[in-house]
């Protein structure tokens, strides 16, 4: 492959990303269906096999010229990659297995021949060519952890082309990502793109977008944009909704909008920067409604989705049909929504078990139209209800919510067609239900003994709720009663962790909604229980509409009273200190309770029964890492701690799994941790130590601190203070907190370094007469962090030491 007219550009900045090459042209990604030539009863092993064969070996360097807008050998155009972060990251979710391919190109200019040490970071199969020579090859992708491969770049005087070919298996949350980090001689190297003249406008627009600033409700527009630039609150491809801001110095954002997008237009290509208007995201209340009115309002909202005269595909369209039919309000496109779900079930898309659970529930109460009955029957009979049954696909069977969902779907399907043959298991419906009943009983027994693995997950536990309600409503009295008690346990834990109406909790699995707890799915449950809670809604609430389960309104008092408690759930130890004006809550890492008891991970035992719930739970810990919290372990989606002064005013820290806010990975930018910290909570005081080590590319942690949500914010030395209403929160960091703006403005402080520490102290006007008195108390704590010994201490006797865990369960 050749480059067309290379010239140097001063915009490219290698050093600004800690040595990562920051500018690329890319072609792709290209997705094609991927069919494996064999199956395996162990899904992790099966996916490892698919990864081992997905990449074609010994492929040559990408061929053909590199020109922006012109096709590569993939048949897709070369494009400027934005936003730059040091990584090319096209991570996304794939509901069926596919092969993903991507080409990338960049270049390095030096004034004399030099050798440079570098590192390739990736989860994928990657080949790298320096000029005509292949210098690096990673042949087999992994799910986790990220791979690190050291390379040497023998750079010749002048321009040196770097060509990259990436191949990966796309299955569920897929980490399509790589980055090349230069370890030395940055000052002697300039990053230059191929097709440089045509790339210059994009480089200039990239830099212009990065210079946007925001203060309060005003966006400040940099001068001299390199092309026409626009502001929109909607789709950037709808020109009727945009405003030309090319000659403006600032713009005041609309108070009722949640997201602003600033973009520039070069030819027919647009680079855009999202600006989330967090100050406009506020809880909504309906305090005048009775419990019955709240339920009716929620169900009518759900029923209205997809009920229009024009069919619009909706991911949970079947659930909204169920809501309408329960209300006696059938709509014109209901059959189309059901057919879409049937198609997803027939393709065995990941999460199709969710739609099957809704379909089976619908069929228990209502008759399907004749036009759909035959398709529904075949979809149900031919479904793959467990990973040990015939077939291959990319469904996740083993998470806590998925496991029960598959079990109860199999049980209900067997009841629906008791005498029919289910070909993938070779069992009759009666036999299918019998096997499923045994698995459900194991699942229930485990939860009764250890508690939830996906504890307090305000998104995933709504899925578990749906599965449990199917057990409550369609199984015998013993299983029904046990399931109802587990729902009570779930709601009780949510109620305990509710602060001013919203769930503020450490969580085993979470998404970006962690920054605004009142937007999480389980808020729908809190708003049903308590009319004073912010309104929420979730598609899973339709399972309550005709359920025999009744919400325990007696739990409302737990939502409102002060609490100090600690308890075990799964392998985790949860701490909670809820006062009138603040809440501090966390999971301990490592556990510091007396004589901690852990369940044993048996997934490495080749003789273990792979059908048992103990094995599936162990399997899940390796993949999702839900509740075994130990310092230095690879993280996933776990949320470790919160301090809250209101239901929309929270602070926390984490070690990001990626470099930018909107990358789509797990762990992400704000949710989960790349490497798990050491954590300790003592009443209203909290400490955390991060030791990122050498095996993770993100070398900073960061603090979420939404300035716009506080009444008062101040900074003194290494302390950052916030006050809202009668509550106070203070954050101490072991180094300088550096403000950073990505998709969020005035919300993020980065702490650079591989070994860092934080202290959080909460307080209230009842304890401290003024904010200044609280500040004085915090400052006399005089935290000290010894980065060599990894020890954190304070004058009040608080002590925490980071001890690297040897737990290797998080490797897949």
GUVOKOL-367190 format. One record per residue (C-alpha): residue number from 1; residue in three letters; x, y, z. Coordinates in steps of 0.25 Angstrom, whole numbers, plus 5000, padded with zeros to 4 digits. Example, Ala and Ser with C-alpha at 12.3 -4.5 7.8 and 13.67 -1.06 7.14 Angstrom:
<pts>
seq|type|x|y|z
1|ALA|5049|4982|5031
2|SER|5055|4996|5029
</pts>
This chain:
<pts>
seq|type|x|y|z
1|UNK|5000|5000|5000
2|UNK|5005|5014|4996
3|UNK|5003|5028|5002
4|UNK|4999|5039|4994
5|UNK|5007|5052|4996
6|UNK|5012|5052|5010
7|UNK|5015|5065|5017
8|UNK|5018|5068|5031
9|UNK|5006|5073|5040
10|UNK|5009|5081|5053
11|UNK|4995|5077|5058
12|UNK|4999|5062|5061
13|UNK|5003|5061|5075
14|UNK|5010|5048|5080
15|UNK|5014|5052|5094
16|UNK|5001|5058|5098
17|UNK|4995|5044|5099
18|UNK|5006|5038|5108
19|UNK|5014|5033|5096
20|UNK|5002|5027|5088
21|UNK|5001|5030|5074
22|UNK|4988|5038|5073
23|UNK|4985|5040|5058
24|UNK|4980|5029|5049
25|UNK|4973|5027|5036
26|UNK|4964|5015|5036
27|UNK|4956|5007|5027
28|UNK|4945|4998|5033
29|UNK|4940|4992|5041
30|UNK|4934|4981|5032
31|UNK|4925|4970|5038
32|UNK|4922|4957|5032
33|UNK|4915|4945|5038
34|UNK|4924|4935|5045
35|UNK|4921|4920|5045
36|UNK|4930|4911|5053
37|UNK|4932|4897|5048
38|UNK|4930|4890|5061
39|UNK|4922|4892|5074
40|UNK|4926|4890|5089
41|UNK|4917|4888|5101
42|UNK|4926|4898|5109
43|UNK|4922|4912|5103
44|UNK|4935|4919|5108
45|UNK|4944|4908|5101
46|UNK|4935|4909|5089
47|UNK|4937|4924|5088
48|UNK|4952|4922|5090
49|UNK|4952|4913|5079
50|UNK|4945|4922|5070
51|UNK|4955|4933|5073
52|UNK|4966|4924|5070
53|UNK|4961|4922|5056
54|UNK|4955|4935|5052
55|UNK|4968|4942|5048
56|UNK|4974|4938|5034
57|UNK|4988|4935|5036
58|UNK|5000|4941|5028
59|UNK|4991|4952|5021
60|UNK|4999|4962|5013
61|UNK|5000|4977|5016
62|UNK|4988|4984|5012
63|UNK|4989|4987|4997
64|UNK|4985|4999|4989
65|UNK|4986|5014|4991
66|UNK|4982|5021|5003
67|UNK|4973|5033|5000
68|UNK|4962|5039|5008
69|UNK|4948|5035|5003
70|UNK|4954|5025|4994
71|UNK|4952|5010|4996
72|UNK|4962|5000|5002
73|UNK|4963|4986|4999
74|UNK|4951|4984|5008
75|UNK|4942|4992|4999
76|UNK|4940|5002|5010
77|UNK|4945|5016|5009
78|UNK|4958|5022|5016
79|UNK|4953|5031|5027
80|UNK|4960|5040|5038
81|UNK|4958|5034|5051
82|UNK|4951|5042|5062
83|UNK|4951|5044|5073
84|UNK|4966|5042|5075
85|UNK|4970|5036|5088
86|UNK|4983|5028|5086
87|UNK|4974|5016|5082
88|UNK|4966|5012|5070
89|UNK|4953|5007|5077
90|UNK|4941|5002|5070
91|UNK|4936|4993|5081
92|UNK|4922|4990|5080
93|UNK|4911|4979|5083
94|UNK|4908|4968|5073
95|UNK|4896|4959|5076
96|UNK|4901|4948|5067
97|UNK|4916|4943|5064
98|UNK|4923|4951|5053
99|UNK|4936|4953|5048
100|UNK|4941|4968|5049
101|UNK|4952|4974|5040
102|UNK|4958|4987|5040
103|UNK|4970|4994|5033
104|UNK|4978|5006|5039
105|UNK|4989|5014|5034
106|UNK|4998|5025|5040
107|UNK|5013|5030|5039
108|UNK|5024|5034|5047
109|UNK|5035|5045|5042
110|UNK|5049|5045|5048
111|UNK|5061|5054|5045
112|UNK|5071|5042|5045
113|UNK|5071|5027|5047
114|UNK|5067|5023|5061
115|UNK|5061|5011|5068
116|UNK|5049|5013|5077
117|UNK|5043|5004|5087
118|UNK|5028|5002|5086
119|UNK|5017|4994|5091
120|UNK|5005|4989|5084
121|UNK|4992|4988|5093
122|UNK|4980|4980|5088
123|UNK|4969|4970|5090
124|UNK|4969|4966|5075
125|UNK|4978|4959|5065
126|UNK|4987|4970|5059
127|UNK|4998|4970|5049
128|UNK|5007|4983|5048
129|UNK|5015|4986|5036
130|UNK|5026|4997|5037
131|UNK|5028|5000|5022
132|UNK|5029|4987|5015
133|UNK|5033|4979|5027
134|UNK|5023|4972|5037
135|UNK|5029|4975|5051
136|UNK|5018|4970|5060
137|UNK|5007|4959|5059
138|UNK|4997|4955|5070
139|UNK|4990|4943|5064
140|UNK|4979|4940|5074
141|UNK|4969|4950|5080
142|UNK|4965|4949|5094
143|UNK|4952|4954|5102
144|UNK|4961|4959|5114
145|UNK|4970|4964|5119
146|UNK|4977|4973|5109
147|UNK|4989|4968|5103
148|UNK|5002|4975|5103
149|UNK|5013|4972|5092
150|UNK|5027|4980|5092
151|UNK|5032|4983|5078
152|UNK|5044|4991|5073
153|UNK|5042|5001|5062
154|UNK|5054|5003|5053
155|UNK|5051|5017|5047
156|UNK|5058|5022|5035
157|UNK|5061|5037|5033
158|UNK|5048|5043|5027
159|UNK|5034|5037|5026
160|UNK|5032|5023|5032
161|UNK|5018|5017|5029
162|UNK|5011|5008|5039
163|UNK|5000|4999|5034
164|UNK|4991|4991|5043
165|UNK|4981|4980|5040
166|UNK|4972|4976|5051
167|UNK|4963|4964|5051
168|UNK|4954|4959|5063
169|UNK|4942|4951|5067
170|UNK|4930|4960|5069
171|UNK|4921|4953|5080
172|UNK|4913|4961|5090
173|UNK|4921|4972|5096
174|UNK|4933|4972|5086
175|UNK|4946|4979|5089
176|UNK|4951|4984|5075
177|UNK|4962|4992|5080
178|UNK|4977|4994|5078
179|UNK|4988|5005|5081
180|UNK|5002|5007|5079
181|UNK|5010|5014|5090
182|UNK|5024|5019|5088
183|UNK|5033|5017|5100
184|UNK|5044|5026|5097
185|UNK|5050|5037|5088
186|UNK|5036|5045|5087
187|UNK|5043|5058|5084
188|UNK|5050|5052|5072
189|UNK|5037|5047|5065
190|UNK|5026|5054|5058
191|UNK|5013|5047|5055
192|UNK|5008|5049|5041
193|UNK|4996|5043|5033
194|UNK|4997|5038|5019
195|UNK|4989|5046|5009
196|UNK|4993|5058|5017
197|UNK|4988|5069|5009
198|UNK|4974|5063|5009
199|UNK|4975|5060|5024
200|UNK|4979|5074|5028
201|UNK|4965|5079|5029
202|UNK|4961|5068|5038
203|UNK|4973|5070|5047
204|UNK|4969|5084|5048
205|UNK|4955|5081|5051
206|UNK|4959|5071|5061
207|UNK|4968|5081|5068
208|UNK|4957|5092|5067
209|UNK|4946|5082|5074
210|UNK|4956|5079|5085
211|UNK|4957|5094|5088
212|UNK|4942|5096|5091
213|UNK|4940|5100|5105
214|UNK|4927|5101|5114
215|UNK|4924|5109|5127
216|UNK|4911|5107|5133
217|UNK|4900|5107|5122
218|UNK|4909|5114|5112
219|UNK|4917|5107|5101
220|UNK|4929|5115|5096
221|UNK|4932|5114|5081
222|UNK|4947|5115|5077
223|UNK|4950|5125|5067
224|UNK|4954|5122|5052
225|UNK|4947|5109|5050
226|UNK|4954|5102|5038
227|UNK|4940|5099|5032
228|UNK|4925|5101|5034
229|UNK|4922|5097|5048
230|UNK|4908|5095|5054
231|UNK|4900|5092|5067
232|UNK|4889|5082|5068
233|UNK|4881|5076|5079
234|UNK|4877|5064|5070
235|UNK|4882|5056|5059
236|UNK|4894|5062|5052
237|UNK|4889|5057|5039
238|UNK|4876|5065|5039
239|UNK|4880|5079|5034
240|UNK|4867|5085|5037
241|UNK|4870|5084|5052
242|UNK|4884|5090|5052
243|UNK|4889|5104|5055
244|UNK|4901|5110|5048
245|UNK|4910|5115|5059
246|UNK|4922|5118|5050
247|UNK|4923|5133|5053
248|UNK|4919|5132|5068
249|UNK|4928|5133|5080
250|UNK|4918|5126|5089
251|UNK|4904|5120|5090
252|UNK|4895|5118|5102
253|UNK|4889|5104|5102
254|UNK|4874|5101|5103
255|UNK|4870|5097|5117
256|UNK|4861|5086|5113
257|UNK|4871|5079|5105
258|UNK|4880|5067|5110
259|UNK|4891|5066|5099
260|UNK|4897|5077|5090
261|UNK|4905|5073|5078
262|UNK|4915|5082|5071
263|UNK|4920|5077|5058
264|UNK|4928|5082|5046
265|UNK|4926|5078|5031
266|UNK|4937|5075|5021
267|UNK|4931|5071|5008
268|UNK|4921|5060|5011
269|UNK|4928|5056|5024
270|UNK|4925|5061|5038
271|UNK|4933|5061|5051
272|UNK|4924|5063|5063
273|UNK|4927|5065|5078
274|UNK|4916|5062|5088
275|UNK|4913|5071|5100
276|UNK|4905|5064|5111
277|UNK|4896|5075|5118
278|UNK|4897|5069|5131
279|UNK|4891|5081|5138
280|UNK|4878|5079|5131
281|UNK|4877|5064|5135
282|UNK|4868|5065|5147
283|UNK|4858|5056|5154
284|UNK|4844|5056|5151
285|UNK|4833|5054|5162
286|UNK|4818|5051|5162
287|UNK|4816|5053|5177
288|UNK|4801|5054|5176
289|UNK|4798|5040|5170
290|UNK|4793|5028|5179
291|UNK|4800|5015|5178
292|UNK|4789|5010|5168
293|UNK|4791|5023|5160
294|UNK|4806|5021|5159
295|UNK|4804|5007|5154
296|UNK|4794|5011|5144
297|UNK|4802|5023|5139
298|UNK|4814|5014|5137
299|UNK|4807|5003|5130
300|UNK|4800|5013|5120
301|UNK|4814|5019|5117
302|UNK|4819|5005|5113
303|UNK|4807|5002|5105
304|UNK|4808|5014|5097
305|UNK|4822|5010|5092
306|UNK|4821|5005|5078
307|UNK|4806|5007|5077
308|UNK|4806|5018|5066
309|UNK|4801|5017|5052
310|UNK|4815|5015|5046
311|UNK|4823|5002|5050
312|UNK|4836|5006|5057
313|UNK|4845|4994|5061
314|UNK|4847|4994|5076
315|UNK|4857|4985|5083
316|UNK|4846|4981|5094
317|UNK|4834|4983|5085
318|UNK|4828|4970|5089
319|UNK|4828|4975|5104
320|UNK|4820|4987|5100
321|UNK|4810|4978|5093
322|UNK|4808|4970|5105
323|UNK|4806|4983|5113
324|UNK|4795|4987|5102
325|UNK|4788|4974|5103
326|UNK|4788|4974|5118
327|UNK|4781|4987|5117
328|UNK|4772|4983|5106
329|UNK|4778|4993|5096
330|UNK|4782|4985|5084
331|UNK|4790|4993|5073
332|UNK|4791|4992|5058
333|UNK|4805|4987|5058
334|UNK|4805|4978|5069
335|UNK|4807|4966|5060
336|UNK|4819|4972|5054
337|UNK|4825|4974|5068
338|UNK|4823|4960|5072
339|UNK|4829|4955|5058
340|UNK|4841|4963|5060
341|UNK|4843|4956|5074
342|UNK|4841|4943|5068
343|UNK|4851|4946|5057
344|UNK|4861|4949|5068
345|UNK|4858|4936|5076
346|UNK|4859|4928|5063
347|UNK|4873|4934|5060
348|UNK|4877|4932|5075
349|UNK|4882|4946|5077
350|UNK|4889|4949|5090
351|UNK|4878|4953|5100
352|UNK|4867|4946|5091
353|UNK|4864|4938|5104
354|UNK|4858|4952|5109
355|UNK|4848|4952|5097
356|UNK|4845|4937|5099
357|UNK|4841|4940|5114
358|UNK|4832|4951|5109
359|UNK|4826|4942|5098
360|UNK|4823|4931|5107
361|UNK|4817|4940|5117
362|UNK|4808|4946|5106
363|UNK|4804|4932|5102
364|UNK|4800|4928|5116
365|UNK|4789|4939|5116
366|UNK|4786|4942|5102
367|UNK|4784|4935|5089
368|UNK|4794|4938|5077
369|UNK|4788|4942|5064
370|UNK|4787|4930|5055
371|UNK|4797|4936|5045
372|UNK|4808|4935|5057
373|UNK|4804|4922|5064
374|UNK|4812|4913|5055
375|UNK|4825|4922|5055
376|UNK|4824|4923|5070
377|UNK|4823|4908|5072
378|UNK|4835|4905|5063
379|UNK|4843|4916|5070
380|UNK|4840|4911|5084
381|UNK|4842|4896|5080
382|UNK|4855|4899|5072
383|UNK|4861|4908|5083
384|UNK|4875|4905|5089
385|UNK|4871|4905|5104
386|UNK|4885|4902|5109
387|UNK|4900|4903|5104
388|UNK|4901|4887|5105
389|UNK|4889|4886|5095
390|UNK|4892|4884|5080
391|UNK|4896|4897|5072
392|UNK|4905|4908|5072
393|UNK|4903|4923|5075
394|UNK|4908|4935|5083
395|UNK|4897|4935|5094
396|UNK|4902|4938|5108
397|UNK|4896|4927|5117
398|UNK|4903|4928|5130
399|UNK|4901|4942|5136
400|UNK|4892|4941|5148
401|UNK|4880|4947|5141
402|UNK|4882|4940|5128
403|UNK|4884|4926|5135
404|UNK|4870|4927|5142
405|UNK|4864|4933|5129
406|UNK|4868|4921|5121
407|UNK|4863|4911|5132
408|UNK|4850|4917|5134
409|UNK|4848|4919|5119
410|UNK|4851|4904|5117
411|UNK|4841|4901|5128
412|UNK|4830|4909|5122
413|UNK|4833|4904|5108
414|UNK|4832|4889|5113
415|UNK|4818|4892|5119
416|UNK|4814|4899|5107
417|UNK|4817|4887|5098
418|UNK|4818|4875|5108
419|UNK|4817|4864|5097
420|UNK|4825|4870|5086
421|UNK|4840|4867|5084
422|UNK|4850|4878|5086
423|UNK|4861|4874|5076
424|UNK|4873|4881|5081
425|UNK|4872|4874|5095
426|UNK|4865|4861|5089
427|UNK|4855|4863|5101
428|UNK|4840|4863|5101
429|UNK|4833|4876|5107
430|UNK|4831|4868|5120
431|UNK|4845|4864|5121
432|UNK|4850|4879|5117
433|UNK|4841|4884|5129
434|UNK|4846|4874|5139
435|UNK|4861|4877|5136
436|UNK|4859|4892|5136
437|UNK|4851|4890|5150
438|UNK|4864|4884|5156
439|UNK|4873|4895|5151
440|UNK|4863|4906|5156
441|UNK|4863|4899|5169
442|UNK|4878|4899|5170
443|UNK|4878|4914|5166
444|UNK|4868|4917|5177
445|UNK|4876|4910|5187
446|UNK|4889|4917|5184
447|UNK|4883|4931|5184
448|UNK|4876|4927|5198
449|UNK|4890|4923|5203
450|UNK|4899|4934|5198
451|UNK|4890|4945|5192
452|UNK|4891|4952|5179
453|UNK|4904|4951|5171
454|UNK|4899|4963|5162
455|UNK|4896|4970|5175
456|UNK|4889|4984|5175
457|UNK|4891|4985|5160
458|UNK|4880|4995|5157
459|UNK|4880|4991|5142
460|UNK|4882|4975|5142
461|UNK|4874|4972|5154
462|UNK|4861|4977|5146
463|UNK|4864|4965|5137
464|UNK|4866|4956|5149
465|UNK|4852|4961|5154
466|UNK|4846|4958|5141
467|UNK|4851|4943|5142
468|UNK|4847|4942|5156
469|UNK|4833|4947|5153
470|UNK|4831|4936|5143
471|UNK|4835|4926|5154
472|UNK|4826|4933|5164
473|UNK|4814|4932|5154
474|UNK|4816|4919|5146
475|UNK|4823|4909|5156
476|UNK|4818|4901|5167
477|UNK|4815|4907|5181
478|UNK|4829|4903|5187
479|UNK|4837|4910|5176
480|UNK|4827|4921|5174
481|UNK|4828|4925|5189
482|UNK|4843|4924|5189
483|UNK|4844|4933|5177
484|UNK|4835|4943|5183
485|UNK|4844|4943|5196
486|UNK|4856|4946|5187
487|UNK|4849|4958|5180
488|UNK|4846|4963|5194
489|UNK|4861|4962|5197
490|UNK|4864|4969|5185
491|UNK|4855|4980|5188
492|UNK|4859|4981|5202
493|UNK|4873|4983|5198
494|UNK|4869|4994|5188
495|UNK|4861|5001|5199
496|UNK|4872|5001|5209
497|UNK|4881|5007|5198
498|UNK|4871|5018|5194
499|UNK|4875|5032|5197
500|UNK|4865|5043|5194
501|UNK|4857|5033|5186
502|UNK|4868|5028|5177
503|UNK|4877|5015|5178
504|UNK|4891|5020|5182
505|UNK|4899|5007|5183
506|UNK|4911|4999|5180
507|UNK|4908|4990|5169
508|UNK|4913|4977|5163
509|UNK|4909|4981|5149
510|UNK|4906|4995|5144
511|UNK|4906|5004|5131
512|UNK|4909|5019|5129
513|UNK|4896|5022|5136
514|UNK|4904|5021|5149
515|UNK|4907|5036|5148
516|UNK|4892|5039|5150
517|UNK|4886|5028|5159
518|UNK|4871|5033|5157
519|UNK|4872|5029|5142
520|UNK|4875|5014|5145
521|UNK|4865|5004|5141
522|UNK|4862|5000|5156
523|UNK|4857|5014|5159
524|UNK|4844|5009|5153
525|UNK|4842|5000|5165
526|UNK|4845|5011|5175
527|UNK|4835|5020|5168
528|UNK|4825|5009|5169
529|UNK|4827|5007|5184
530|UNK|4829|5022|5188
531|UNK|4821|5033|5182
532|UNK|4832|5043|5187
533|UNK|4843|5036|5179
534|UNK|4847|5041|5165
535|UNK|4839|5035|5154
536|UNK|4845|5023|5146
537|UNK|4841|5013|5136
538|UNK|4846|5000|5130
539|UNK|4841|4990|5120
540|UNK|4842|4979|5131
541|UNK|4831|4985|5139
542|UNK|4821|4979|5129
543|UNK|4823|4966|5136
544|UNK|4817|4972|5149
545|UNK|4804|4975|5141
546|UNK|4797|4962|5143
547|UNK|4806|4956|5154
548|UNK|4801|4950|5167
549|UNK|4813|4957|5173
550|UNK|4810|4969|5181
551|UNK|4820|4980|5184
552|UNK|4824|4981|5199
553|UNK|4820|4995|5202
554|UNK|4825|4993|5216
555|UNK|4839|4995|5210
556|UNK|4836|5010|5208
557|UNK|4841|5013|5222
558|UNK|4855|5007|5219
559|UNK|4856|5017|5207
560|UNK|4854|5028|5217
561|UNK|4861|5025|5230
562|UNK|4876|5026|5234
563|UNK|4884|5013|5233
564|UNK|4897|5008|5237
565|UNK|4900|4994|5233
566|UNK|4909|4984|5226
567|UNK|4906|4970|5220
568|UNK|4911|4959|5211
569|UNK|4904|4957|5197
570|UNK|4911|4947|5188
571|UNK|4926|4948|5191
572|UNK|4925|4963|5194
573|UNK|4924|4971|5207
574|UNK|4916|4983|5206
575|UNK|4917|4995|5215
576|UNK|4906|5006|5216
577|UNK|4905|5019|5224
578|UNK|4892|5026|5221
579|UNK|4889|5039|5228
580|UNK|4879|5050|5226
581|UNK|4888|5059|5218
582|UNK|4898|5049|5212
583|UNK|4901|5035|5208
584|UNK|4914|5027|5207
585|UNK|4914|5013|5203
586|UNK|4924|5003|5197
587|UNK|4929|4989|5195
588|UNK|4942|4985|5202
589|UNK|4954|4981|5195
590|UNK|4959|4972|5200
591|UNK|4948|4968|5210
592|UNK|4952|4972|5224
593|UNK|4940|4965|5232
594|UNK|4944|4955|5242
595|UNK|4946|4941|5237
596|UNK|4941|4944|5222
597|UNK|4934|4932|5215
598|UNK|4935|4931|5200
599|UNK|4929|4921|5191
600|UNK|4939|4912|5183
601|UNK|4941|4915|5168
602|UNK|4941|4901|5162
603|UNK|4941|4905|5147
604|UNK|4956|4901|5146
605|UNK|4952|4887|5150
606|UNK|4951|4878|5138
607|UNK|4944|4868|5146
608|UNK|4933|4878|5150
609|UNK|4918|4876|5146
610|UNK|4917|4887|5135
611|UNK|4902|4886|5136
612|UNK|4902|4889|5151
613|UNK|4899|4903|5156
614|UNK|4912|4903|5164
615|UNK|4919|4902|5151
616|UNK|4911|4912|5144
617|UNK|4913|4922|5155
618|UNK|4928|4920|5155
619|UNK|4928|4921|5140
620|UNK|4921|4935|5142
621|UNK|4931|4940|5152
622|UNK|4942|4937|5142
623|UNK|4935|4944|5131
624|UNK|4928|4956|5138
625|UNK|4935|4956|5151
626|UNK|4923|4960|5159
627|UNK|4926|4959|5174
628|UNK|4940|4955|5177
629|UNK|4946|4969|5180
630|UNK|4961|4968|5182
631|UNK|4972|4978|5179
632|UNK|4980|4977|5166
633|UNK|4969|4968|5160
634|UNK|4965|4971|5145
635|UNK|4951|4978|5146
636|UNK|4939|4978|5138
637|UNK|4926|4985|5141
638|UNK|4927|4986|5156
639|UNK|4924|5000|5163
640|UNK|4932|5001|5176
641|UNK|4927|5013|5184
642|UNK|4918|5025|5184
643|UNK|4917|5037|5193
644|UNK|4904|5045|5191
645|UNK|4898|5058|5195
646|UNK|4885|5057|5187
647|UNK|4879|5047|5177
648|UNK|4886|5054|5166
649|UNK|4898|5058|5173
650|UNK|4908|5047|5175
651|UNK|4923|5046|5174
652|UNK|4932|5034|5172
653|UNK|4946|5029|5166
654|UNK|4949|5018|5157
655|UNK|4961|5013|5148
656|UNK|4955|5015|5134
657|UNK|4956|5003|5124
658|UNK|4957|5012|5112
659|UNK|4962|5026|5109
660|UNK|4950|5033|5105
661|UNK|4935|5034|5110
662|UNK|4928|5028|5098
663|UNK|4936|5016|5095
664|UNK|4926|5006|5098
665|UNK|4935|4996|5105
666|UNK|4933|4988|5118
667|UNK|4939|4993|5127
668|UNK|4936|5007|5121
669|UNK|4941|5021|5124
670|UNK|4931|5023|5136
671|UNK|4926|5009|5140
672|UNK|4935|4998|5144
673|UNK|4950|4997|5147
674|UNK|4961|4993|5138
675|UNK|4969|4989|5150
676|UNK|4962|4987|5164
677|UNK|4966|4996|5175
678|UNK|4968|4994|5190
679|UNK|4956|5000|5198
680|UNK|4952|5002|5212
681|UNK|4941|5009|5218
682|UNK|4940|5014|5233
683|UNK|4926|5020|5236
684|UNK|4926|5034|5228
685|UNK|4941|5032|5223
686|UNK|4946|5024|5211
687|UNK|4960|5021|5205
688|UNK|4964|5015|5192
689|UNK|4978|5011|5187
690|UNK|4980|5009|5172
691|UNK|4992|5001|5167
692|UNK|4990|5000|5152
693|UNK|5003|4993|5149
694|UNK|5010|4990|5136
695|UNK|4999|4982|5129
696|UNK|4989|4992|5126
697|UNK|4990|5004|5117
698|UNK|4981|5014|5124
699|UNK|4991|5021|5134
700|UNK|4981|5030|5141
701|UNK|4969|5029|5150
702|UNK|4958|5040|5151
703|UNK|4948|5046|5160
704|UNK|4934|5048|5156
705|UNK|4930|5062|5163
706|UNK|4918|5069|5156
707|UNK|4920|5083|5159
708|UNK|4907|5088|5154
709|UNK|4900|5079|5164
710|UNK|4906|5085|5176
711|UNK|4902|5098|5183
712|UNK|4916|5101|5187
713|UNK|4930|5096|5182
714|UNK|4943|5100|5187
715|UNK|4957|5094|5186
716|UNK|4969|5095|5197
717|UNK|4982|5089|5194
718|UNK|4979|5074|5192
719|UNK|4965|5075|5196
720|UNK|4953|5077|5188
721|UNK|4940|5081|5195
722|UNK|4925|5081|5191
723|UNK|4913|5085|5199
724|UNK|4898|5083|5195
725|UNK|4886|5086|5205
726|UNK|4891|5081|5218
727|UNK|4902|5071|5213
728|UNK|4917|5072|5211
729|UNK|4926|5063|5204
730|UNK|4942|5065|5203
731|UNK|4951|5058|5194
732|UNK|4966|5057|5196
733|UNK|4976|5052|5185
734|UNK|4990|5047|5186
735|UNK|4994|5056|5175
736|UNK|4989|5068|5166
737|UNK|4974|5067|5162
738|UNK|4974|5071|5147
739|UNK|4961|5076|5142
740|UNK|4957|5069|5129
741|UNK|4946|5071|5119
742|UNK|4941|5060|5110
743|UNK|4926|5058|5107
744|UNK|4924|5063|5121
745|UNK|4929|5077|5125
746|UNK|4932|5082|5139
747|UNK|4930|5068|5144
748|UNK|4943|5061|5143
749|UNK|4957|5062|5150
750|UNK|4968|5052|5146
751|UNK|4979|5047|5155
752|UNK|4991|5043|5147
753|UNK|5000|5032|5151
754|UNK|5000|5017|5153
755|UNK|5000|5018|5168
756|UNK|4990|5027|5174
757|UNK|4981|5029|5186
758|UNK|4968|5036|5190
759|UNK|4961|5039|5203
760|UNK|4946|5043|5204
761|UNK|4940|5049|5216
762|UNK|4925|5052|5218
763|UNK|4918|5061|5228
764|UNK|4906|5070|5230
765|UNK|4901|5082|5237
766|UNK|4897|5074|5249
767|UNK|4911|5070|5251
768|UNK|4918|5083|5246
769|UNK|4912|5096|5248
770|UNK|4918|5101|5235
771|UNK|4925|5097|5222
772|UNK|4938|5104|5227
773|UNK|4937|5096|5240
774|UNK|4936|5083|5232
775|UNK|4948|5087|5223
776|UNK|4956|5089|5236
777|UNK|4952|5076|5241
778|UNK|4956|5069|5228
779|UNK|4969|5076|5227
780|UNK|4974|5072|5241
781|UNK|4972|5058|5236
782|UNK|4985|5060|5229
783|UNK|4985|5048|5220
784|UNK|4998|5041|5215
785|UNK|5000|5032|5204
786|UNK|5013|5024|5203
787|UNK|5014|5020|5188
788|UNK|5025|5011|5191
789|UNK|5019|5003|5201
790|UNK|5005|5005|5196
791|UNK|5000|5010|5209
792|UNK|4989|5020|5212
793|UNK|4987|5026|5226
794|UNK|4981|5038|5233
795|UNK|4982|5045|5247
796|UNK|4969|5038|5252
797|UNK|4975|5024|5251
798|UNK|4970|5021|5238
799|UNK|4980|5011|5231
800|UNK|4979|5003|5217
801|UNK|4990|4995|5210
802|UNK|4989|4990|5196
803|UNK|4993|4976|5195
804|UNK|4993|4970|5181
805|UNK|4983|4959|5179
806|UNK|4987|4946|5173
807|UNK|4973|4942|5168
808|UNK|4974|4939|5154
809|UNK|4959|4936|5152
810|UNK|4957|4948|5143
811|UNK|4965|4942|5131
812|UNK|4957|4937|5119
</pts>
